[in-house]
Amino acid sequence: MKRKLALLAASALVVLVIYQVMKRPFPSDQTPEGAYLRIALGMSEDRPEAAFPYLETEAQWACFTLRDARKKALERVVASYPEPQKSELVAAYGPDARAAGAEAVFVRIAKERGWIARLRRDLSGVSRVETEGERASVVTARGTRYAFRRRDNGMWGMTMFTADLDAEAQKASRDLAIVTAAADDFERAKGR
């Protein structure tokens, strides 16, 4: 009986040690590794929107700008444009204009451009993190490097999508200016 109890106690201790070793806490998102691992977890769980909080600030702002510009442009198009231009622009601007938020805009673009598939293919465990001031590179077990920048709130944001998202936001702002001018012209023409 004592032997069975000792064996049971030893087994329980082994299970407890294994559990403690396996239950390492997730690194803080105040570290590049923590931000990267949250992106990887979101991708592995098919939640690409989980990456949005871990994009650098400029990329997030670009998604907000894109949504807002498309929403304003869509409102002007619907109110002032004639067919068939109205239908064409409603189809083009609608997805971003009607998006639930900037995260949804990011997910739409990421799916369209293959970023999610690329991340799923490339993400692996962290081999090392190279930090230099406000910038860091997360080097994966596969040798892929992901650049991060420290944000004002202390969290780290991935930089790989910023240029593309910023370009899209600038295009949306230019499109809004063109749509507004054309809508004004259409409204003047109706008033004649």
N, C-alpha and C positions, 0 to 999 in steps of 0.2 A: 504494500500500500504506500509506504514512504517512497519507494522507488517510482511509483506511478505519479505521485504528487510532485516529486523532484523533476521528473521528466516533463510533466505538464507545466510546471513553473518555468523550466528552461525553455520550453517551446514558446510560452507566452512572452518571455523575455526576448527571444530571437525575433518574434513577430513585432514586438514593440520597437526594437532597435531598427529593424528594416523599415518600419513605418516612419520613424523619426528621420532616417537617412533619406527616404524617398519624399518626405513632406517638406522639402526645402521651401522656404517662403519665396514668393515671387519678388524679384528685385523691384525696388521703387521705380515709379515712372519719372522720378527725378534723376534717373541714370539712363544713359543711352541703351544699356542692355535691357533695362526694364521696359523702355518704350518699344524697342525692337521686339521683345518677347510678347508684348501685348498685340502688336501688329500680327506677328506670326500666329498667335492663338486665334485672333479674329479670322484670319484667312483659313486656318485649319478647321474652324467651326462654321465656315461659310457665312461669316458676318463681316463683310468687307467694310461696312460703316464703322466698325470698331477701330479701323486705322485712322479715321479722321482726327480724333483728338491728338494723335501722335504725328501729324503733319506739321511742318513748320508754320509759323503764324502767317507768313505771306501767302502760302498755299491755301490756308483756311480762308483768309480774307478774299482771295481770288474767287473761291467758290461762292461766298456770300455776294460779292460784286456781280458775278455772273448771273446768279439767281435773280437779284434785284433788277439788273439791267434788262434781262429777258422778260421779267414780269411787267415792267413799265413799257417795254416795246410792244409786248403782246396786247396790253390794254389799248395802246394807241392804234395798233393795227386793227383790232376788232372794232374800235369806235369809228375809224376813219377810212380804212382802205377799201377799195373795190375788189371784186373777184376778178381774176383768179389769184391775184397777189395775196389777198387776205388768207385764203386757204393754204397757200404755200407757206406763208410766214407763221401761221398758227401751227402747222405741222412742224416747222423747224424750231420755233421758240417754245412751244408748249411744254415739252418735257422738263426743261429747266425752270420755266416760269411757274409751273404748277408743282414743282418739287416740294416735298414736305419741309425741306431745309437744305442747308449747304451740304450736309452729309450725303443727302440723296443726289445732289449734283455731282459730288465727287464720285460716288458709286457708279452713276451713269457713265461718266467719262472714263472711269477706270475699267469698266466692263467693255465699253466701246473700243478702247485703245489697247486692250489686252493686258493692262497693268495687273489685274487681279490674277490672271492665269500665270503671268510672269512671276509674281510674288509667290504664288503657291508652288511653282516649280523650283524657285531659287531659295526659299526660306529653309533654314536648317538651324541647328544649334549654334550658339555663340562660341567661337574659338577664342577671340580676344577683342578687346575694345582699345582703340588708340584715341586718346583724348588730347587735344591741344587747345587750351583756352575754352572758347565758346563753341568749338567744333569737335566732332568726334566721328570716328569710323568704327562701325561694328563689322568685324570680319567673321564670317560664318565658317562652320566646319567644312563647307564646300569651297571656301575661298572667296565667296562673293563679298564685296564691300558695300555697305550701306552708310551713306553720309547723314549725319544728324547735326542739328544746331540747337544750342540751348535757347529756349524761349524766355520771354520776360517773366513768366510765372514759374520758372525753374524746371519745367518739364522739357524734355528733348523732343524735337520734331524732325521727322525724316524729310530730306530736301529733294529727293529724286523727282518729284512731280511738280515742284514749284514753278519752274520755267514754263512748262506746258500749260499749267492752270492759269498762270499770270497772263500768258499770251491769249488764252481763251477769254479771260475777263476783259482784257483790253479790246479784243475784237467785239465783244458784246457791248462795251461802252461806245465804241465807234458805230456799231449797228444801231444802237439806241439813238444816237445823234442823227443818223441818216433817216431812220424811221420817223423820228419826231419832225424833221424838216419836211419829209414827204407827206406825213399826216396833215401838217399845217397847210401844205399846198392842196391836198385833196379837199380839206374842209373849206378853203377859200374858193375852190372851183365849184363846190356844191352851193355855196352862197351866192353865186352869180345869178 
